Amino acid sequence: MSGTSGIRATTRLAMALCGVVGALMAASAFASASPSGLNGSFQVHFPKGHPASNAPCAPDAFCGVGSVVGYGKATITILDETFSEIPGSPCFDTTSVEAIDPLSGAGELVLDELGTFCPPGRSGDSHAGPSSYGHPGHWRRTYTVNGGESSGVFAGATGSGRADFDSAGGVGTWKIRGSLTLTG
């Protein structure tokens, strides 16, 4: 290789490397600015004859224990919930405010939810007493992250997705799936 062609080849290689490094830096910046997912699952156990309770949840809270991808073990607590009958249907319109609290102390993520509650089949029309055990049900909701009420790393966060809850017998299971964008 002659001196001039060697310099050109080295210059082209350096420019190509700069292009690759620049592309990687842009991809990294885009990834950190893009919404990340919210993916969690939780369970609550209803001991027969006792109120719902799972440690480390407060005994007087409707709370489940599980985990959130990227944040580890966490609890989910229903802070507020409403039900309104849907005329001519065994289902109810529902609203809910739920808080997800990673056990790491990263903060609290507050979700505002809107959807329906339906008992499967005609189980809502049964003649079982109000204290019978294991009322099954399906809550199908969409959530919106309430960044103003959230705290810690979740303060100011945005996002939306699905927040479904199924109960049968002595177990209830939450599945949370959607977007979550942190501001910090």
ChimeraX commands (.cxc) that place a marker at each C-alpha (Angstrom):
marker #1 position 0.00,0.00,0.00 radius 0.5
marker #1 position 1.41,3.39,-0.95 radius 0.5
marker #1 position 1.43,6.33,1.47 radius 0.5
marker #1 position -1.50,8.19,-0.15 radius 0.5
marker #1 position -3.80,5.17,-0.51 radius 0.5
marker #1 position -2.98,4.08,3.06 radius 0.5
marker #1 position -4.00,7.50,4.39 radius 0.5
marker #1 position -7.26,7.38,2.37 radius 0.5
marker #1 position -8.06,3.88,3.67 radius 0.5
marker #1 position -7.33,4.93,7.25 radius 0.5
marker #1 position -9.48,8.05,6.83 radius 0.5
marker #1 position -12.37,5.99,5.41 radius 0.5
marker #1 position -12.07,3.50,8.27 radius 0.5
marker #1 position -12.03,6.32,10.83 radius 0.5
marker #1 position -15.10,7.93,9.21 radius 0.5
marker #1 position -16.92,4.59,9.15 radius 0.5
marker #1 position -16.12,4.02,12.84 radius 0.5
marker #1 position -17.36,7.52,13.68 radius 0.5
marker #1 position -20.57,6.75,11.79 radius 0.5
marker #1 position -21.06,3.48,13.71 radius 0.5
marker #1 position -20.35,5.15,17.07 radius 0.5
marker #1 position -22.72,8.00,16.19 radius 0.5
marker #1 position -25.46,5.54,15.21 radius 0.5
marker #1 position -25.00,3.60,18.46 radius 0.5
marker #1 position -25.17,6.81,20.50 radius 0.5
marker #1 position -28.36,7.88,18.69 radius 0.5
marker #1 position -29.91,4.44,19.23 radius 0.5
marker #1 position -29.02,4.59,22.94 radius 0.5
marker #1 position -30.54,8.06,23.30 radius 0.5
marker #1 position -33.68,6.93,21.46 radius 0.5
marker #1 position -34.01,3.84,23.67 radius 0.5
marker #1 position -33.81,5.90,26.88 radius 0.5
marker #1 position -36.38,8.40,25.55 radius 0.5
marker #1 position -38.78,5.69,24.33 radius 0.5
marker #1 position -41.55,4.37,26.57 radius 0.5
marker #1 position -40.62,1.27,28.51 radius 0.5
marker #1 position -43.14,-1.41,29.27 radius 0.5
marker #1 position -45.07,-2.04,32.44 radius 0.5
marker #1 position -45.38,-5.76,33.01 radius 0.5
marker #1 position -46.45,-7.13,36.37 radius 0.5
marker #1 position -48.46,-9.89,38.00 radius 0.5
marker #1 position -49.81,-10.15,41.53 radius 0.5
marker #1 position -51.93,-12.49,43.66 radius 0.5
marker #1 position -54.22,-11.95,46.61 radius 0.5
marker #1 position -55.41,-14.87,48.75 radius 0.5
marker #1 position -58.81,-14.92,50.44 radius 0.5
marker #1 position -58.66,-17.32,53.39 radius 0.5
marker #1 position -62.12,-18.82,53.94 radius 0.5
marker #1 position -63.89,-16.85,56.65 radius 0.5
marker #1 position -61.20,-14.15,56.83 radius 0.5
marker #1 position -60.61,-10.83,55.06 radius 0.5
marker #1 position -58.16,-10.66,52.16 radius 0.5
marker #1 position -54.60,-10.18,53.38 radius 0.5
marker #1 position -51.11,-10.84,52.11 radius 0.5
marker #1 position -47.95,-9.91,53.96 radius 0.5
marker #1 position -46.28,-7.40,53.53 radius 0.5
marker #1 position -49.61,-5.71,52.76 radius 0.5
marker #1 position -51.46,-3.88,55.51 radius 0.5
marker #1 position -54.12,-6.15,57.07 radius 0.5
marker #1 position -56.93,-3.71,56.27 radius 0.5
marker #1 position -55.95,-3.23,52.57 radius 0.5
marker #1 position -57.17,-5.09,49.48 radius 0.5
marker #1 position -53.65,-5.84,48.32 radius 0.5
marker #1 position -51.80,-8.38,46.20 radius 0.5
marker #1 position -48.18,-9.48,46.20 radius 0.5
marker #1 position -46.11,-10.15,43.09 radius 0.5
marker #1 position -43.51,-8.51,40.91 radius 0.5
marker #1 position -42.97,-5.94,38.18 radius 0.5
marker #1 position -40.41,-6.56,35.45 radius 0.5
marker #1 position -37.44,-4.25,36.05 radius 0.5
marker #1 position -38.51,-3.38,39.62 radius 0.5
marker #1 position -38.68,-6.79,41.33 radius 0.5
marker #1 position -41.03,-7.77,44.12 radius 0.5
marker #1 position -43.93,-5.39,44.65 radius 0.5
marker #1 position -47.43,-4.99,46.05 radius 0.5
marker #1 position -50.57,-3.66,44.37 radius 0.5
marker #1 position -53.30,-2.05,46.47 radius 0.5
marker #1 position -56.80,-0.90,45.52 radius 0.5
marker #1 position -57.07,2.65,46.87 radius 0.5
marker #1 position -60.57,3.38,45.53 radius 0.5
marker #1 position -63.13,1.44,43.49 radius 0.5
marker #1 position -66.66,2.08,42.21 radius 0.5
marker #1 position -69.30,-0.16,40.60 radius 0.5
marker #1 position -72.32,0.93,38.53 radius 0.5
marker #1 position -74.92,-1.51,37.21 radius 0.5
marker #1 position -75.15,-1.96,33.46 radius 0.5
marker #1 position -78.90,-2.24,32.74 radius 0.5
marker #1 position -79.92,-5.63,31.31 radius 0.5
marker #1 position -76.50,-7.14,32.04 radius 0.5
marker #1 position -74.96,-9.13,34.90 radius 0.5
marker #1 position -71.87,-6.88,34.49 radius 0.5
marker #1 position -70.92,-3.60,36.14 radius 0.5
marker #1 position -69.02,-0.54,34.91 radius 0.5
marker #1 position -66.09,0.01,37.26 radius 0.5
marker #1 position -63.48,2.62,38.08 radius 0.5
marker #1 position -60.46,1.99,40.24 radius 0.5
marker #1 position -57.34,3.68,41.58 radius 0.5
marker #1 position -54.54,1.23,42.27 radius 0.5
marker #1 position -51.02,1.76,43.63 radius 0.5
marker #1 position -48.03,-0.42,42.77 radius 0.5
marker #1 position -45.25,-0.24,45.37 radius 0.5
marker #1 position -41.93,-1.98,44.59 radius 0.5
marker #1 position -40.48,-3.43,47.82 radius 0.5
marker #1 position -37.15,-1.79,46.89 radius 0.5
marker #1 position -38.63,1.58,47.89 radius 0.5
marker #1 position -38.28,3.01,44.34 radius 0.5
marker #1 position -41.58,4.89,44.77 radius 0.5
marker #1 position -45.28,4.38,44.17 radius 0.5
marker #1 position -46.90,4.05,40.74 radius 0.5
marker #1 position -50.56,5.14,40.71 radius 0.5
marker #1 position -52.90,3.81,38.01 radius 0.5
marker #1 position -56.35,5.23,37.19 radius 0.5
marker #1 position -58.51,2.46,35.71 radius 0.5
marker #1 position -61.79,2.20,33.84 radius 0.5
marker #1 position -63.57,-0.97,32.71 radius 0.5
marker #1 position -66.07,-3.67,33.64 radius 0.5
marker #1 position -66.62,-6.43,36.19 radius 0.5
marker #1 position -68.48,-9.53,35.05 radius 0.5
marker #1 position -69.17,-12.81,36.82 radius 0.5
marker #1 position -68.52,-15.78,34.50 radius 0.5
marker #1 position -71.55,-17.47,32.97 radius 0.5
marker #1 position -74.63,-16.94,35.13 radius 0.5
marker #1 position -72.77,-17.24,38.45 radius 0.5
marker #1 position -73.82,-13.68,39.35 radius 0.5
marker #1 position -77.45,-14.86,39.25 radius 0.5
marker #1 position -76.90,-17.70,41.73 radius 0.5
marker #1 position -78.87,-17.85,44.94 radius 0.5
marker #1 position -75.73,-18.21,47.05 radius 0.5
marker #1 position -75.67,-16.12,50.20 radius 0.5
marker #1 position -73.62,-12.93,50.37 radius 0.5
marker #1 position -71.02,-14.66,52.56 radius 0.5
marker #1 position -70.61,-17.73,50.34 radius 0.5
marker #1 position -67.00,-18.52,49.52 radius 0.5
marker #1 position -65.26,-17.93,46.23 radius 0.5
marker #1 position -67.41,-15.56,44.18 radius 0.5
marker #1 position -65.69,-15.70,40.75 radius 0.5
marker #1 position -65.32,-12.59,38.64 radius 0.5
marker #1 position -63.44,-10.92,35.81 radius 0.5
marker #1 position -62.37,-7.27,35.94 radius 0.5
marker #1 position -61.28,-5.99,32.50 radius 0.5
marker #1 position -59.88,-2.48,32.65 radius 0.5
marker #1 position -57.62,-0.05,30.88 radius 0.5
marker #1 position -55.19,2.00,32.94 radius 0.5
marker #1 position -53.67,5.44,32.63 radius 0.5
marker #1 position -50.60,6.24,34.71 radius 0.5
marker #1 position -51.30,9.10,37.14 radius 0.5
marker #1 position -47.83,10.68,37.24 radius 0.5
marker #1 position -49.05,13.53,39.44 radius 0.5
marker #1 position -50.04,11.13,42.23 radius 0.5
marker #1 position -47.08,8.78,41.70 radius 0.5
marker #1 position -43.86,9.22,43.66 radius 0.5
marker #1 position -40.14,8.41,43.60 radius 0.5
marker #1 position -38.90,7.26,40.18 radius 0.5
marker #1 position -42.53,7.21,39.00 radius 0.5
marker #1 position -43.25,10.91,39.73 radius 0.5
marker #1 position -44.43,12.54,36.51 radius 0.5
marker #1 position -44.55,9.20,34.64 radius 0.5
marker #1 position -46.97,8.56,31.76 radius 0.5
marker #1 position -48.34,5.44,30.14 radius 0.5
marker #1 position -51.41,3.31,29.50 radius 0.5
marker #1 position -52.41,-0.30,29.02 radius 0.5
marker #1 position -54.44,-3.21,30.45 radius 0.5
marker #1 position -55.07,-4.02,34.11 radius 0.5
marker #1 position -57.04,-7.25,34.43 radius 0.5
marker #1 position -58.05,-9.06,37.61 radius 0.5
marker #1 position -59.59,-12.54,37.86 radius 0.5
marker #1 position -60.87,-14.15,41.03 radius 0.5
marker #1 position -62.10,-17.67,41.71 radius 0.5
marker #1 position -62.27,-19.56,44.96 radius 0.5
marker #1 position -59.68,-18.22,47.36 radius 0.5
marker #1 position -57.31,-16.58,44.84 radius 0.5
marker #1 position -57.34,-13.38,42.82 radius 0.5
marker #1 position -54.74,-12.62,40.13 radius 0.5
marker #1 position -53.79,-9.25,38.58 radius 0.5
marker #1 position -52.05,-8.91,35.20 radius 0.5
marker #1 position -50.75,-5.44,34.30 radius 0.5
marker #1 position -49.44,-4.91,30.73 radius 0.5
marker #1 position -48.76,-1.72,28.82 radius 0.5
marker #1 position -46.52,1.31,28.53 radius 0.5
marker #1 position -44.68,3.30,31.17 radius 0.5
marker #1 position -42.48,6.31,30.43 radius 0.5
marker #1 position -40.42,7.78,33.27 radius 0.5
marker #1 position -39.49,11.46,33.19 radius 0.5
marker #1 position -36.18,11.18,35.04 radius 0.5
marker link #1:1,2 radius 0.2
marker link #1:2,3 radius 0.2
marker link #1:3,4 radius 0.2
marker link #1:4,5 radius 0.2
marker link #1:5,6 radius 0.2
marker link #1:6,7 radius 0.2
marker link #1:7,8 radius 0.2
marker link #1:8,9 radius 0.2
marker link #1:9,10 radius 0.2
marker link #1:10,11 radius 0.2
marker link #1:11,12 radius 0.2
marker link #1:12,13 radius 0.2
marker link #1:13,14 radius 0.2
marker link #1:14,15 radius 0.2
marker link #1:15,16 radius 0.2
marker link #1:16,17 radius 0.2
marker link #1:17,18 radius 0.2
marker link #1:18,19 radius 0.2
marker link #1:19,20 radius 0.2
marker link #1:20,21 radius 0.2
marker link #1:21,22 radius 0.2
marker link #1:22,23 radius 0.2
marker link #1:23,24 radius 0.2
marker link #1:24,25 radius 0.2
marker link #1:25,26 radius 0.2
marker link #1:26,27 radius 0.2
marker link #1:27,28 radius 0.2
marker link #1:28,29 radius 0.2
marker link #1:29,30 radius 0.2
marker link #1:30,31 radius 0.2
marker link #1:31,32 radius 0.2
marker link #1:32,33 radius 0.2
marker link #1:33,34 radius 0.2
marker link #1:34,35 radius 0.2
marker link #1:35,36 radius 0.2
marker link #1:36,37 radius 0.2
marker link #1:37,38 radius 0.2
marker link #1:38,39 radius 0.2
marker link #1:39,40 radius 0.2
marker link #1:40,41 radius 0.2
marker link #1:41,42 radius 0.2
marker link #1:42,43 radius 0.2
marker link #1:43,44 radius 0.2
marker link #1:44,45 radius 0.2
marker link #1:45,46 radius 0.2
marker link #1:46,47 radius 0.2
marker link #1:47,48 radius 0.2
marker link #1:48,49 radius 0.2
marker link #1:49,50 radius 0.2
marker link #1:50,51 radius 0.2
marker link #1:51,52 radius 0.2
marker link #1:52,53 radius 0.2
marker link #1:53,54 radius 0.2
marker link #1:54,55 radius 0.2
marker link #1:55,56 radius 0.2
marker link #1:56,57 radius 0.2
marker link #1:57,58 radius 0.2
marker link #1:58,59 radius 0.2
marker link #1:59,60 radius 0.2
marker link #1:60,61 radius 0.2
marker link #1:61,62 radius 0.2
marker link #1:62,63 radius 0.2
marker link #1:63,64 radius 0.2
marker link #1:64,65 radius 0.2
marker link #1:65,66 radius 0.2
marker link #1:66,67 radius 0.2
marker link #1:67,68 radius 0.2
marker link #1:68,69 radius 0.2
marker link #1:69,70 radius 0.2
marker link #1:70,71 radius 0.2
marker link #1:71,72 radius 0.2
marker link #1:72,73 radius 0.2
marker link #1:73,74 radius 0.2
marker link #1:74,75 radius 0.2
marker link #1:75,76 radius 0.2
marker link #1:76,77 radius 0.2
marker link #1:77,78 radius 0.2
marker link #1:78,79 radius 0.2
marker link #1:79,80 radius 0.2
marker link #1:80,81 radius 0.2
marker link #1:81,82 radius 0.2
marker link #1:82,83 radius 0.2
marker link #1:83,84 radius 0.2
marker link #1:84,85 radius 0.2
marker link #1:85,86 radius 0.2
marker link #1:86,87 radius 0.2
marker link #1:87,88 radius 0.2
marker link #1:88,89 radius 0.2
marker link #1:89,90 radius 0.2
marker link #1:90,91 radius 0.2
marker link #1:91,92 radius 0.2
marker link #1:92,93 radius 0.2
marker link #1:93,94 radius 0.2
marker link #1:94,95 radius 0.2
marker link #1:95,96 radius 0.2
marker link #1:96,97 radius 0.2
marker link #1:97,98 radius 0.2
marker link #1:98,99 radius 0.2
marker link #1:99,100 radius 0.2
marker link #1:100,101 radius 0.2
marker link #1:101,102 radius 0.2
marker link #1:102,103 radius 0.2
marker link #1:103,104 radius 0.2
marker link #1:104,105 radius 0.2
marker link #1:105,106 radius 0.2
marker link #1:106,107 radius 0.2
marker link #1:107,108 radius 0.2
marker link #1:108,109 radius 0.2
marker link #1:109,110 radius 0.2
marker link #1:110,111 radius 0.2
marker link #1:111,112 radius 0.2
marker link #1:112,113 radius 0.2
marker link #1:113,114 radius 0.2
marker link #1:114,115 radius 0.2
marker link #1:115,116 radius 0.2
marker link #1:116,117 radius 0.2
marker link #1:117,118 radius 0.2
marker link #1:118,119 radius 0.2
marker link #1:119,120 radius 0.2
marker link #1:120,121 radius 0.2
marker link #1:121,122 radius 0.2
marker link #1:122,123 radius 0.2
marker link #1:123,124 radius 0.2
marker link #1:124,125 radius 0.2
marker link #1:125,126 radius 0.2
marker link #1:126,127 radius 0.2
marker link #1:127,128 radius 0.2
marker link #1:128,129 radius 0.2
marker link #1:129,130 radius 0.2
marker link #1:130,131 radius 0.2
marker link #1:131,132 radius 0.2
marker link #1:132,133 radius 0.2
marker link #1:133,134 radius 0.2
marker link #1:134,135 radius 0.2
marker link #1:135,136 radius 0.2
marker link #1:136,137 radius 0.2
marker link #1:137,138 radius 0.2
marker link #1:138,139 radius 0.2
marker link #1:139,140 radius 0.2
marker link #1:140,141 radius 0.2
marker link #1:141,142 radius 0.2
marker link #1:142,143 radius 0.2
marker link #1:143,144 radius 0.2
marker link #1:144,145 radius 0.2
marker link #1:145,146 radius 0.2
marker link #1:146,147 radius 0.2
marker link #1:147,148 radius 0.2
marker link #1:148,149 radius 0.2
marker link #1:149,150 radius 0.2
marker link #1:150,151 radius 0.2
marker link #1:151,152 radius 0.2
marker link #1:152,153 radius 0.2
marker link #1:153,154 radius 0.2
marker link #1:154,155 radius 0.2
marker link #1:155,156 radius 0.2
marker link #1:156,157 radius 0.2
marker link #1:157,158 radius 0.2
marker link #1:158,159 radius 0.2
marker link #1:159,160 radius 0.2
marker link #1:160,161 radius 0.2
marker link #1:161,162 radius 0.2
marker link #1:162,163 radius 0.2
marker link #1:163,164 radius 0.2
marker link #1:164,165 radius 0.2
marker link #1:165,166 radius 0.2
marker link #1:166,167 radius 0.2
marker link #1:167,168 radius 0.2
marker link #1:168,169 radius 0.2
marker link #1:169,170 radius 0.2
marker link #1:170,171 radius 0.2
marker link #1:171,172 radius 0.2
marker link #1:172,173 radius 0.2
marker link #1:173,174 radius 0.2
marker link #1:174,175 radius 0.2
marker link #1:175,176 radius 0.2
marker link #1:176,177 radius 0.2
marker link #1:177,178 radius 0.2
marker link #1:178,179 radius 0.2
marker link #1:179,180 radius 0.2
marker link #1:180,181 radius 0.2
marker link #1:181,182 radius 0.2
marker link #1:182,183 radius 0.2
marker link #1:183,184 radius 0.2
view
